[in-house]
Amino acid sequence: MSATESSKTGAKKSRFNSAFKDLMSVHWWMAACYLVIFITGSYMSSLEREVSFRSQLYDFHKSIGVLTMGLLTWRILTLLRVWWRKYTKRTPKLTGEWWRNFALHFSLYLFMWAVPITGFLLSNSFKQNNVKFFGIVLPDIFPQNQAMVDIGRNLHFWLAYTFLAFIILHMLANWKVVRANWKRFTSFMNKKLGNKKASA
């Protein structure tokens, strides 16, 4: 291999690694957002209507939902870059394991899209101009329709918890990665807490 060919190969690998790092970055941002969404969603659904901060919590929940849709768009574009750079060089081996991984990830992407969309359906059906992104009122996707409120509520609920089940499957399928990242996180937190105690 000539120096020029080696340089080109190195540049391609660098671009691929950069795109993959971007993909992993948005993956963890979205994971954090979904953690917040599930916690706030479960908590706010149990609150009585008389609770003073209930509406603010709903607005926050919707704002994070909108944020995940923006991140999902970024994620899909980044994923297409990774796939293009990976599969234009060589086609994947279509083994049973490859198809299982593909089916699981395809399902996860569908849920990432469907859960916030059903949230829009619920909010728009109940009341117009009812979705805000940190105070900015967003255009309605669906018309106000009281007949669709219960449908939107049921879809949003069941899709969200089915999504959670698929996330757990995804974590089990990548248990070594989950465990390694958990060790890194706990090590980081222990260092931070140790530094705080030392400076106190």
The 8 nearest C-alpha neighbors of each residue, nearest first, counted from 0:
[[1, 4, 5, 2, 3, 6, 8, 7],
 [2, 0, 4, 3, 5, 6, 7, 8],
 [1, 3, 5, 4, 6, 0, 7, 8],
 [4, 2, 6, 1, 5, 7, 0, 8],
 [5, 3, 7, 1, 6, 2, 0, 8],
 [4, 6, 2, 8, 3, 7, 1, 9],
 [5, 7, 3, 9, 4, 8, 2, 10],
 [8, 6, 10, 4, 9, 5, 11, 3],
 [7, 9, 5, 11, 10, 6, 4, 12],
 [8, 10, 6, 12, 7, 11, 13, 5],
 [9, 11, 13, 7, 8, 12, 6, 14],
 [12, 10, 14, 8, 13, 9, 15, 7],
 [13, 11, 15, 9, 10, 14, 16, 8],
 [12, 14, 10, 16, 11, 15, 17, 9],
 [15, 13, 17, 11, 12, 16, 18, 10],
 [16, 14, 12, 18, 17, 13, 19, 11],
 [17, 15, 19, 13, 18, 14, 12, 20],
 [16, 18, 14, 20, 15, 19, 13, 21],
 [19, 17, 21, 15, 20, 16, 81, 14],
 [20, 18, 22, 16, 21, 17, 15, 23],
 [21, 19, 23, 17, 22, 18, 24, 16],
 [22, 20, 24, 18, 19, 23, 17, 25],
 [23, 21, 19, 20, 25, 24, 77, 26],
 [24, 22, 26, 20, 21, 25, 19, 27],
 [23, 25, 21, 26, 22, 27, 20, 28],
 [24, 26, 28, 22, 27, 23, 29, 74],
 [27, 25, 23, 29, 24, 28, 22, 30],
 [28, 26, 30, 29, 25, 24, 31, 23],
 [29, 27, 25, 31, 30, 26, 32, 24],
 [28, 30, 32, 26, 27, 31, 25, 33],
 [29, 31, 27, 33, 32, 28, 26, 34],
 [32, 30, 34, 28, 29, 33, 27, 35],
 [33, 31, 29, 35, 34, 30, 36, 28],
 [34, 32, 36, 30, 35, 31, 37, 29],
 [33, 35, 31, 37, 32, 36, 38, 30],
 [36, 34, 32, 38, 33, 37, 39, 31],
 [37, 35, 33, 39, 34, 38, 40, 60],
 [38, 36, 40, 34, 35, 39, 41, 33],
 [37, 39, 35, 41, 40, 36, 42, 34],
 [40, 38, 42, 36, 41, 37, 43, 35],
 [41, 39, 37, 43, 42, 38, 36, 44],
 [40, 42, 38, 39, 44, 43, 37, 45],
 [43, 41, 39, 40, 44, 45, 38, 46],
 [42, 44, 46, 45, 40, 41, 39, 53],
 [43, 45, 42, 41, 46, 40, 47, 39],
 [44, 46, 43, 42, 47, 41, 40, 48],
 [47, 45, 43, 44, 48, 50, 42, 53],
 [46, 48, 49, 50, 45, 53, 44, 43],
 [47, 49, 50, 46, 53, 51, 54, 45],
 [48, 50, 47, 51, 53, 46, 52, 54],
 [51, 49, 53, 48, 47, 52, 46, 54],
 [50, 52, 53, 49, 54, 48, 55, 47],
 [51, 53, 55, 54, 50, 56, 57, 49],
 [54, 52, 56, 55, 50, 51, 57, 43],
 [53, 55, 57, 56, 52, 58, 51, 50],
 [56, 54, 58, 52, 57, 53, 59, 51],
 [55, 57, 59, 53, 54, 58, 60, 52],
 [56, 58, 60, 54, 55, 59, 61, 53],
 [59, 57, 55, 61, 56, 60, 62, 54],
 [58, 60, 62, 56, 57, 61, 55, 63],
 [61, 59, 57, 63, 58, 62, 36, 56],
 [62, 60, 64, 58, 59, 63, 57, 65],
 [63, 61, 132, 59, 65, 64, 60, 133],
 [62, 64, 66, 60, 65, 61, 67, 59],
 [65, 63, 61, 67, 62, 66, 115, 60],
 [66, 64, 62, 68, 67, 63, 61, 69],
 [65, 67, 63, 69, 64, 68, 62, 70],
 [66, 68, 70, 64, 69, 65, 71, 29],
 [69, 67, 71, 65, 66, 70, 72, 64],
 [68, 70, 66, 72, 71, 67, 73, 65],
 [69, 71, 67, 73, 68, 72, 74, 66],
 [70, 72, 74, 68, 69, 73, 67, 75],
 [71, 73, 69, 75, 74, 70, 76, 68],
 [74, 72, 70, 76, 71, 75, 77, 69],
 [75, 73, 71, 77, 72, 76, 78, 70],
 [74, 76, 78, 72, 77, 73, 71, 79],
 [77, 75, 79, 73, 78, 74, 72, 80],
 [78, 76, 80, 74, 79, 75, 22, 73],
 [79, 77, 75, 81, 80, 76, 74, 82],
 [78, 80, 82, 76, 77, 81, 83, 75],
 [81, 79, 77, 83, 78, 82, 84, 76],
 [82, 80, 78, 84, 79, 83, 18, 85],
 [83, 81, 85, 79, 84, 80, 86, 78],
 [82, 84, 80, 85, 81, 86, 87, 79],
 [85, 83, 81, 82, 87, 86, 80, 15],
 [84, 86, 82, 83, 87, 88, 81, 89],
 [87, 85, 89, 90, 88, 83, 82, 84],
 [86, 88, 89, 83, 85, 84, 90, 82],
 [89, 87, 86, 85, 84, 90, 83, 91],
 [90, 88, 86, 87, 91, 85, 92, 84],
 [89, 91, 86, 92, 87, 88, 85, 93],
 [92, 90, 93, 89, 86, 97, 94, 85],
 [91, 93, 94, 90, 97, 89, 95, 96],
 [94, 92, 97, 91, 98, 95, 96, 90],
 [93, 95, 97, 96, 92, 98, 91, 99],
 [94, 96, 98, 97, 99, 93, 100, 92],
 [95, 97, 99, 94, 98, 100, 93, 101],
 [98, 96, 94, 100, 95, 99, 93, 101],
 [97, 99, 101, 95, 100, 96, 102, 94],
 [100, 98, 96, 102, 101, 97, 103, 95],
 [101, 99, 103, 97, 98, 102, 104, 96],
 [100, 102, 98, 104, 99, 103, 105, 97],
 [103, 101, 105, 99, 100, 104, 98, 106],
 [104, 102, 100, 106, 101, 105, 99, 107],
 [105, 103, 107, 101, 106, 102, 100, 108],
 [104, 106, 102, 108, 107, 103, 101, 109],
 [107, 105, 109, 103, 104, 108, 102, 110],
 [106, 108, 104, 110, 109, 105, 111, 103],
 [109, 107, 111, 105, 110, 106, 104, 112],
 [110, 108, 106, 112, 107, 111, 113, 105],
 [109, 111, 113, 107, 112, 108, 114, 162],
 [112, 110, 108, 109, 113, 114, 107, 115],
 [111, 113, 110, 109, 114, 115, 116, 108],
 [114, 112, 110, 116, 115, 111, 109, 117],
 [113, 115, 117, 116, 110, 159, 112, 155],
 [116, 114, 118, 117, 113, 64, 112, 119],
 [117, 115, 119, 113, 118, 114, 120, 112],
 [116, 118, 120, 155, 119, 114, 115, 151],
 [119, 117, 115, 121, 116, 120, 155, 122],
 [118, 120, 116, 122, 117, 121, 123, 115],
 [121, 119, 117, 123, 118, 151, 122, 124],
 [120, 122, 151, 118, 124, 148, 119, 152],
 [121, 123, 119, 125, 124, 120, 129, 118],
 [124, 122, 126, 127, 120, 125, 143, 141],
 [125, 123, 143, 144, 121, 148, 122, 126],
 [124, 126, 122, 123, 148, 145, 143, 121],
 [127, 125, 123, 129, 124, 143, 122, 128],
 [126, 128, 123, 129, 143, 139, 125, 124],
 [129, 127, 130, 139, 136, 126, 137, 138],
 [128, 130, 127, 126, 122, 123, 131, 136],
 [131, 129, 128, 137, 136, 61, 122, 132],
 [132, 130, 136, 135, 134, 137, 133, 62],
 [131, 133, 62, 135, 134, 136, 65, 137],
 [132, 134, 62, 135, 131, 59, 58, 136],
 [133, 135, 131, 132, 136, 58, 62, 130],
 [136, 134, 132, 131, 133, 137, 130, 62],
 [137, 135, 131, 130, 128, 134, 132, 138],
 [136, 138, 131, 130, 135, 139, 128, 132],
 [139, 137, 140, 128, 136, 130, 127, 131],
 [138, 140, 141, 128, 123, 137, 127, 142],
 [139, 141, 138, 142, 119, 123, 120, 116],
 [140, 142, 123, 139, 120, 143, 124, 119],
 [143, 141, 124, 144, 123, 140, 139, 127],
 [142, 144, 124, 123, 126, 127, 125, 141],
 [145, 143, 124, 146, 147, 142, 125, 148],
 [144, 146, 148, 147, 124, 125, 143, 149],
 [145, 147, 144, 148, 149, 150, 124, 125],
 [146, 148, 150, 145, 144, 149, 151, 124],
 [149, 147, 151, 145, 121, 150, 124, 146],
 [148, 150, 152, 151, 147, 153, 146, 121],
 [151, 149, 147, 153, 152, 148, 154, 146],
 [150, 152, 121, 148, 154, 149, 120, 153],
 [151, 153, 149, 155, 150, 154, 121, 148],
 [154, 152, 156, 150, 155, 151, 157, 149],
 [153, 155, 151, 157, 156, 152, 158, 150],
 [154, 156, 117, 152, 158, 153, 157, 118],
 [157, 155, 153, 159, 154, 158, 152, 160],
 [158, 156, 160, 159, 154, 155, 161, 153],
 [157, 159, 161, 155, 160, 156, 154, 162],
 [160, 158, 162, 156, 157, 161, 114, 155],
 [159, 161, 163, 162, 157, 158, 164, 156],
 [160, 162, 164, 158, 163, 159, 157, 165],
 [161, 163, 159, 165, 160, 164, 110, 158],
 [162, 164, 160, 166, 161, 165, 159, 167],
 [163, 165, 161, 167, 162, 166, 160, 168],
 [166, 164, 168, 162, 167, 163, 169, 161],
 [165, 167, 169, 163, 168, 164, 162, 170],
 [166, 168, 170, 164, 169, 165, 171, 163],
 [169, 167, 165, 171, 166, 170, 172, 164],
 [168, 170, 166, 172, 167, 171, 165, 173],
 [171, 169, 167, 173, 172, 168, 174, 166],
 [172, 170, 174, 168, 173, 169, 167, 177],
 [171, 173, 169, 170, 174, 168, 175, 167],
 [174, 172, 170, 171, 176, 175, 169, 177],
 [173, 175, 171, 177, 176, 170, 172, 178],
 [176, 174, 178, 177, 173, 179, 172, 171],
 [175, 177, 179, 174, 178, 173, 180, 170],
 [178, 176, 174, 180, 175, 179, 181, 173],
 [177, 179, 181, 175, 176, 180, 174, 182],
 [180, 178, 176, 182, 181, 177, 175, 183],
 [181, 179, 183, 177, 182, 178, 184, 176],
 [180, 182, 184, 178, 183, 179, 177, 185],
 [183, 181, 179, 185, 180, 184, 186, 178],
 [182, 184, 180, 186, 181, 185, 187, 179],
 [183, 185, 181, 187, 186, 182, 180, 188],
 [184, 186, 188, 182, 187, 183, 189, 181],
 [187, 185, 183, 189, 184, 188, 182, 190],
 [186, 188, 184, 190, 185, 189, 183, 191],
 [189, 187, 191, 185, 190, 186, 192, 184],
 [190, 188, 186, 192, 191, 187, 193, 185],
 [191, 189, 193, 187, 188, 192, 194, 186],
 [192, 190, 188, 194, 193, 189, 187, 195],
 [191, 193, 195, 189, 194, 190, 188, 196],
 [194, 192, 190, 196, 191, 195, 189, 197],
 [193, 195, 197, 191, 192, 196, 190, 198],
 [196, 194, 192, 198, 197, 193, 199, 191],
 [195, 197, 199, 193, 194, 198, 192, 191],
 [196, 198, 194, 195, 199, 193, 192, 191],
 [197, 199, 195, 196, 194, 193, 192, 191],
 [198, 196, 197, 195, 194, 193, 192, 191]]
